[in-house]
């Protein structure tokens, strides 16, 4: 995920304030995910701390909320300025993004503010859940990347939308 993110950032970073904002939020989420999933230099057999888990859950919800509300609104406003409108491909991509939302929020509901002592009894179950979250995030990011490409192309239609 990190390599794909770096490639996306190189390709679209600095292109538009909307895309930059989206990429910043994604980077923050990925950093917290890597800490939580043990992909960093941490010992993979230990559970995350309560603070690490809460920080990840907050970033996850912030990322999802920003995508569905703030970023969507920003894109719609720019498209309105440029007389560009959604099409079937965009609608399908957005639906795929929506399909990942509920399972990601389910993780948040299960682990946000949870007492980590309750989770310690079943590290394997937590590992399975965080792994599934990683898979969902990767799927979501792939779809978002396709949407980002469409957004970038549509925003390029008008010189006033370039950042």
Rosetta constraint file for C-alpha pairs under 8 A:
AtomPair CA 1 CA 5 HARMONIC 6.06 0.50
AtomPair CA 1 CA 30 HARMONIC 7.98 0.50
AtomPair CA 1 CA 138 HARMONIC 6.42 0.50
AtomPair CA 2 CA 6 HARMONIC 6.19 0.50
AtomPair CA 2 CA 30 HARMONIC 7.39 0.50
AtomPair CA 3 CA 7 HARMONIC 6.32 0.50
AtomPair CA 4 CA 8 HARMONIC 6.16 0.50
AtomPair CA 5 CA 9 HARMONIC 6.00 0.50
AtomPair CA 5 CA 27 HARMONIC 7.71 0.50
AtomPair CA 6 CA 10 HARMONIC 6.13 0.50
AtomPair CA 7 CA 11 HARMONIC 6.15 0.50
AtomPair CA 8 CA 12 HARMONIC 5.94 0.50
AtomPair CA 8 CA 13 HARMONIC 7.41 0.50
AtomPair CA 8 CA 145 HARMONIC 7.50 0.50
AtomPair CA 9 CA 13 HARMONIC 4.67 0.50
AtomPair CA 9 CA 23 HARMONIC 6.94 0.50
AtomPair CA 12 CA 16 HARMONIC 7.82 0.50
AtomPair CA 12 CA 19 HARMONIC 7.13 0.50
AtomPair CA 12 CA 20 HARMONIC 7.82 0.50
AtomPair CA 12 CA 152 HARMONIC 7.76 0.50
AtomPair CA 13 CA 19 HARMONIC 7.02 0.50
AtomPair CA 13 CA 20 HARMONIC 5.71 0.50
AtomPair CA 13 CA 23 HARMONIC 7.61 0.50
AtomPair CA 14 CA 19 HARMONIC 7.83 0.50
AtomPair CA 14 CA 20 HARMONIC 6.19 0.50
AtomPair CA 14 CA 163 HARMONIC 6.78 0.50
AtomPair CA 15 CA 19 HARMONIC 7.02 0.50
AtomPair CA 15 CA 20 HARMONIC 7.35 0.50
AtomPair CA 15 CA 152 HARMONIC 7.35 0.50
AtomPair CA 15 CA 162 HARMONIC 6.52 0.50
AtomPair CA 15 CA 163 HARMONIC 5.87 0.50
AtomPair CA 16 CA 20 HARMONIC 6.10 0.50
AtomPair CA 16 CA 152 HARMONIC 7.35 0.50
AtomPair CA 16 CA 155 HARMONIC 7.95 0.50
AtomPair CA 16 CA 161 HARMONIC 7.34 0.50
AtomPair CA 16 CA 162 HARMONIC 5.69 0.50
AtomPair CA 16 CA 163 HARMONIC 4.59 0.50
AtomPair CA 17 CA 21 HARMONIC 6.03 0.50
AtomPair CA 17 CA 163 HARMONIC 5.70 0.50
AtomPair CA 18 CA 22 HARMONIC 6.26 0.50
AtomPair CA 18 CA 71 HARMONIC 6.74 0.50
AtomPair CA 18 CA 74 HARMONIC 6.86 0.50
AtomPair CA 18 CA 75 HARMONIC 7.29 0.50
AtomPair CA 19 CA 23 HARMONIC 6.10 0.50
AtomPair CA 19 CA 148 HARMONIC 6.97 0.50
AtomPair CA 19 CA 152 HARMONIC 7.80 0.50
AtomPair CA 20 CA 24 HARMONIC 6.11 0.50
AtomPair CA 21 CA 25 HARMONIC 6.37 0.50
AtomPair CA 22 CA 26 HARMONIC 6.25 0.50
AtomPair CA 22 CA 67 HARMONIC 7.60 0.50
AtomPair CA 22 CA 71 HARMONIC 7.16 0.50
AtomPair CA 23 CA 27 HARMONIC 6.04 0.50
AtomPair CA 24 CA 28 HARMONIC 6.33 0.50
AtomPair CA 25 CA 29 HARMONIC 6.30 0.50
AtomPair CA 25 CA 63 HARMONIC 6.06 0.50
AtomPair CA 26 CA 30 HARMONIC 6.09 0.50
AtomPair CA 26 CA 63 HARMONIC 6.92 0.50
AtomPair CA 27 CA 31 HARMONIC 6.16 0.50
AtomPair CA 28 CA 32 HARMONIC 6.42 0.50
AtomPair CA 28 CA 59 HARMONIC 7.14 0.50
AtomPair CA 29 CA 33 HARMONIC 6.07 0.50
AtomPair CA 29 CA 56 HARMONIC 6.92 0.50
AtomPair CA 29 CA 59 HARMONIC 5.52 0.50
AtomPair CA 29 CA 60 HARMONIC 6.27 0.50
AtomPair CA 29 CA 63 HARMONIC 7.16 0.50
AtomPair CA 30 CA 34 HARMONIC 6.05 0.50
AtomPair CA 31 CA 35 HARMONIC 6.36 0.50
AtomPair CA 32 CA 36 HARMONIC 6.10 0.50
AtomPair CA 32 CA 52 HARMONIC 7.54 0.50
AtomPair CA 32 CA 55 HARMONIC 7.15 0.50
AtomPair CA 32 CA 56 HARMONIC 5.24 0.50
AtomPair CA 32 CA 59 HARMONIC 7.58 0.50
AtomPair CA 33 CA 37 HARMONIC 5.82 0.50
AtomPair CA 33 CA 56 HARMONIC 6.33 0.50
AtomPair CA 33 CA 134 HARMONIC 7.73 0.50
AtomPair CA 34 CA 38 HARMONIC 5.99 0.50
AtomPair CA 34 CA 39 HARMONIC 4.90 0.50
AtomPair CA 34 CA 40 HARMONIC 5.96 0.50
AtomPair CA 35 CA 39 HARMONIC 6.30 0.50
AtomPair CA 35 CA 40 HARMONIC 5.75 0.50
AtomPair CA 35 CA 42 HARMONIC 7.75 0.50
AtomPair CA 35 CA 52 HARMONIC 7.59 0.50
AtomPair CA 36 CA 48 HARMONIC 5.80 0.50
AtomPair CA 36 CA 52 HARMONIC 6.50 0.50
AtomPair CA 36 CA 53 HARMONIC 6.65 0.50
AtomPair CA 36 CA 56 HARMONIC 7.22 0.50
AtomPair CA 37 CA 44 HARMONIC 7.81 0.50
AtomPair CA 37 CA 127 HARMONIC 7.57 0.50
AtomPair CA 37 CA 130 HARMONIC 6.37 0.50
AtomPair CA 37 CA 131 HARMONIC 7.41 0.50
AtomPair CA 38 CA 42 HARMONIC 5.70 0.50
AtomPair CA 38 CA 43 HARMONIC 6.72 0.50
AtomPair CA 38 CA 44 HARMONIC 5.15 0.50
AtomPair CA 39 CA 44 HARMONIC 7.75 0.50
AtomPair CA 45 CA 123 HARMONIC 7.98 0.50
AtomPair CA 46 CA 123 HARMONIC 7.93 0.50
AtomPair CA 47 CA 120 HARMONIC 7.10 0.50
AtomPair CA 47 CA 123 HARMONIC 6.92 0.50
AtomPair CA 48 CA 52 HARMONIC 5.92 0.50
AtomPair CA 48 CA 53 HARMONIC 6.21 0.50
AtomPair CA 49 CA 53 HARMONIC 6.25 0.50
AtomPair CA 49 CA 116 HARMONIC 7.31 0.50
AtomPair CA 50 CA 54 HARMONIC 6.10 0.50
AtomPair CA 50 CA 113 HARMONIC 7.48 0.50
AtomPair CA 50 CA 114 HARMONIC 7.67 0.50
AtomPair CA 50 CA 115 HARMONIC 7.23 0.50
AtomPair CA 50 CA 116 HARMONIC 6.10 0.50
AtomPair CA 51 CA 55 HARMONIC 5.96 0.50
AtomPair CA 52 CA 56 HARMONIC 6.19 0.50
AtomPair CA 53 CA 57 HARMONIC 6.19 0.50
AtomPair CA 53 CA 111 HARMONIC 7.30 0.50
AtomPair CA 53 CA 112 HARMONIC 6.97 0.50
AtomPair CA 54 CA 58 HARMONIC 6.08 0.50
AtomPair CA 54 CA 111 HARMONIC 7.84 0.50
AtomPair CA 54 CA 112 HARMONIC 5.57 0.50
AtomPair CA 54 CA 113 HARMONIC 6.13 0.50
AtomPair CA 55 CA 59 HARMONIC 6.21 0.50
AtomPair CA 56 CA 60 HARMONIC 6.01 0.50
AtomPair CA 57 CA 61 HARMONIC 6.19 0.50
AtomPair CA 57 CA 108 HARMONIC 5.39 0.50
AtomPair CA 57 CA 111 HARMONIC 7.61 0.50
AtomPair CA 57 CA 112 HARMONIC 5.87 0.50
AtomPair CA 58 CA 62 HARMONIC 6.03 0.50
AtomPair CA 59 CA 63 HARMONIC 5.93 0.50
AtomPair CA 60 CA 64 HARMONIC 6.20 0.50
AtomPair CA 60 CA 104 HARMONIC 7.79 0.50
AtomPair CA 60 CA 108 HARMONIC 7.65 0.50
AtomPair CA 61 CA 65 HARMONIC 5.93 0.50
AtomPair CA 61 CA 105 HARMONIC 7.09 0.50
AtomPair CA 61 CA 108 HARMONIC 7.50 0.50
AtomPair CA 62 CA 66 HARMONIC 5.92 0.50
AtomPair CA 63 CA 67 HARMONIC 6.15 0.50
AtomPair CA 64 CA 68 HARMONIC 6.27 0.50
AtomPair CA 64 CA 101 HARMONIC 6.99 0.50
AtomPair CA 65 CA 69 HARMONIC 5.89 0.50
AtomPair CA 65 CA 70 HARMONIC 7.44 0.50
AtomPair CA 66 CA 70 HARMONIC 4.81 0.50
AtomPair CA 66 CA 71 HARMONIC 5.77 0.50
AtomPair CA 66 CA 72 HARMONIC 7.93 0.50
AtomPair CA 67 CA 71 HARMONIC 5.07 0.50
AtomPair CA 67 CA 72 HARMONIC 6.15 0.50
AtomPair CA 68 CA 72 HARMONIC 5.74 0.50
AtomPair CA 69 CA 73 HARMONIC 5.90 0.50
AtomPair CA 70 CA 74 HARMONIC 6.11 0.50
AtomPair CA 71 CA 75 HARMONIC 6.12 0.50
AtomPair CA 72 CA 76 HARMONIC 6.10 0.50
AtomPair CA 73 CA 77 HARMONIC 6.10 0.50
AtomPair CA 74 CA 78 HARMONIC 6.32 0.50
AtomPair CA 75 CA 79 HARMONIC 6.03 0.50
AtomPair CA 75 CA 151 HARMONIC 7.41 0.50
AtomPair CA 76 CA 80 HARMONIC 6.01 0.50
AtomPair CA 76 CA 85 HARMONIC 7.98 0.50
AtomPair CA 77 CA 81 HARMONIC 6.33 0.50
AtomPair CA 78 CA 82 HARMONIC 6.37 0.50
AtomPair CA 78 CA 155 HARMONIC 7.26 0.50
AtomPair CA 78 CA 161 HARMONIC 7.29 0.50
AtomPair CA 79 CA 83 HARMONIC 5.85 0.50
AtomPair CA 79 CA 84 HARMONIC 4.71 0.50
AtomPair CA 79 CA 85 HARMONIC 6.20 0.50
AtomPair CA 79 CA 154 HARMONIC 7.47 0.50
AtomPair CA 79 CA 155 HARMONIC 7.34 0.50
AtomPair CA 80 CA 84 HARMONIC 6.15 0.50
AtomPair CA 80 CA 85 HARMONIC 7.24 0.50
AtomPair CA 82 CA 155 HARMONIC 7.74 0.50
AtomPair CA 82 CA 157 HARMONIC 7.32 0.50
AtomPair CA 82 CA 158 HARMONIC 6.56 0.50
AtomPair CA 84 CA 154 HARMONIC 7.08 0.50
AtomPair CA 86 CA 90 HARMONIC 5.93 0.50
AtomPair CA 86 CA 91 HARMONIC 6.81 0.50
AtomPair CA 87 CA 91 HARMONIC 6.16 0.50
AtomPair CA 88 CA 92 HARMONIC 6.08 0.50
AtomPair CA 89 CA 93 HARMONIC 6.21 0.50
AtomPair CA 90 CA 94 HARMONIC 6.08 0.50
AtomPair CA 90 CA 147 HARMONIC 6.80 0.50
AtomPair CA 90 CA 150 HARMONIC 7.91 0.50
AtomPair CA 91 CA 95 HARMONIC 6.17 0.50
AtomPair CA 92 CA 96 HARMONIC 6.34 0.50
AtomPair CA 93 CA 97 HARMONIC 6.43 0.50
AtomPair CA 93 CA 143 HARMONIC 6.10 0.50
AtomPair CA 93 CA 144 HARMONIC 7.53 0.50
AtomPair CA 93 CA 146 HARMONIC 7.70 0.50
AtomPair CA 93 CA 147 HARMONIC 6.66 0.50
AtomPair CA 94 CA 98 HARMONIC 6.24 0.50
AtomPair CA 94 CA 143 HARMONIC 7.99 0.50
AtomPair CA 94 CA 147 HARMONIC 7.83 0.50
AtomPair CA 95 CA 99 HARMONIC 6.16 0.50
AtomPair CA 96 CA 100 HARMONIC 6.79 0.50
AtomPair CA 96 CA 140 HARMONIC 7.49 0.50
AtomPair CA 96 CA 143 HARMONIC 6.98 0.50
AtomPair CA 97 CA 101 HARMONIC 6.74 0.50
AtomPair CA 97 CA 140 HARMONIC 5.61 0.50
AtomPair CA 97 CA 143 HARMONIC 6.64 0.50
AtomPair CA 97 CA 144 HARMONIC 7.14 0.50
AtomPair CA 98 CA 102 HARMONIC 7.60 0.50
AtomPair CA 100 CA 104 HARMONIC 6.38 0.50
AtomPair CA 100 CA 136 HARMONIC 6.22 0.50
AtomPair CA 100 CA 137 HARMONIC 7.81 0.50
AtomPair CA 100 CA 139 HARMONIC 7.92 0.50
AtomPair CA 100 CA 140 HARMONIC 6.39 0.50
AtomPair CA 101 CA 105 HARMONIC 6.11 0.50
AtomPair CA 102 CA 106 HARMONIC 6.02 0.50
AtomPair CA 103 CA 107 HARMONIC 6.58 0.50
AtomPair CA 103 CA 133 HARMONIC 7.98 0.50
AtomPair CA 103 CA 136 HARMONIC 7.97 0.50
AtomPair CA 104 CA 108 HARMONIC 6.63 0.50
AtomPair CA 104 CA 133 HARMONIC 6.32 0.50
AtomPair CA 104 CA 136 HARMONIC 7.24 0.50
AtomPair CA 105 CA 109 HARMONIC 6.10 0.50
AtomPair CA 106 CA 110 HARMONIC 6.12 0.50
AtomPair CA 107 CA 111 HARMONIC 6.04 0.50
AtomPair CA 107 CA 112 HARMONIC 7.87 0.50
AtomPair CA 107 CA 129 HARMONIC 7.37 0.50
AtomPair CA 107 CA 133 HARMONIC 7.43 0.50
AtomPair CA 108 CA 112 HARMONIC 5.11 0.50
AtomPair CA 110 CA 114 HARMONIC 7.22 0.50
AtomPair CA 114 CA 118 HARMONIC 7.63 0.50
AtomPair CA 115 CA 119 HARMONIC 7.23 0.50
AtomPair CA 116 CA 120 HARMONIC 6.23 0.50
AtomPair CA 117 CA 121 HARMONIC 7.43 0.50
AtomPair CA 119 CA 123 HARMONIC 6.67 0.50
AtomPair CA 119 CA 126 HARMONIC 7.09 0.50
AtomPair CA 122 CA 126 HARMONIC 6.65 0.50
AtomPair CA 123 CA 127 HARMONIC 6.09 0.50
AtomPair CA 124 CA 128 HARMONIC 6.12 0.50
AtomPair CA 125 CA 129 HARMONIC 6.23 0.50
AtomPair CA 126 CA 130 HARMONIC 6.10 0.50
AtomPair CA 127 CA 131 HARMONIC 5.98 0.50
AtomPair CA 128 CA 132 HARMONIC 6.20 0.50
AtomPair CA 129 CA 133 HARMONIC 6.28 0.50
AtomPair CA 130 CA 134 HARMONIC 6.28 0.50
AtomPair CA 131 CA 135 HARMONIC 6.39 0.50
AtomPair CA 132 CA 136 HARMONIC 6.19 0.50
AtomPair CA 133 CA 137 HARMONIC 6.04 0.50
AtomPair CA 134 CA 138 HARMONIC 6.09 0.50
AtomPair CA 135 CA 139 HARMONIC 6.21 0.50
AtomPair CA 136 CA 140 HARMONIC 6.02 0.50
AtomPair CA 137 CA 141 HARMONIC 5.96 0.50
AtomPair CA 138 CA 142 HARMONIC 6.23 0.50
AtomPair CA 139 CA 143 HARMONIC 6.48 0.50
AtomPair CA 140 CA 144 HARMONIC 6.06 0.50
AtomPair CA 141 CA 145 HARMONIC 5.89 0.50
AtomPair CA 142 CA 146 HARMONIC 6.57 0.50
AtomPair CA 143 CA 147 HARMONIC 6.38 0.50
AtomPair CA 144 CA 148 HARMONIC 5.93 0.50
AtomPair CA 145 CA 149 HARMONIC 6.30 0.50
AtomPair CA 146 CA 150 HARMONIC 6.54 0.50
AtomPair CA 147 CA 151 HARMONIC 6.11 0.50
AtomPair CA 148 CA 152 HARMONIC 5.98 0.50
AtomPair CA 149 CA 153 HARMONIC 6.19 0.50
AtomPair CA 150 CA 154 HARMONIC 6.08 0.50
AtomPair CA 151 CA 155 HARMONIC 6.00 0.50
AtomPair CA 152 CA 156 HARMONIC 6.12 0.50
AtomPair CA 153 CA 157 HARMONIC 6.88 0.50
AtomPair CA 155 CA 161 HARMONIC 5.79 0.50
AtomPair CA 155 CA 162 HARMONIC 6.97 0.50
AtomPair CA 156 CA 161 HARMONIC 6.91 0.50
AtomPair CA 156 CA 162 HARMONIC 6.63 0.50
AtomPair CA 158 CA 162 HARMONIC 7.49 0.50
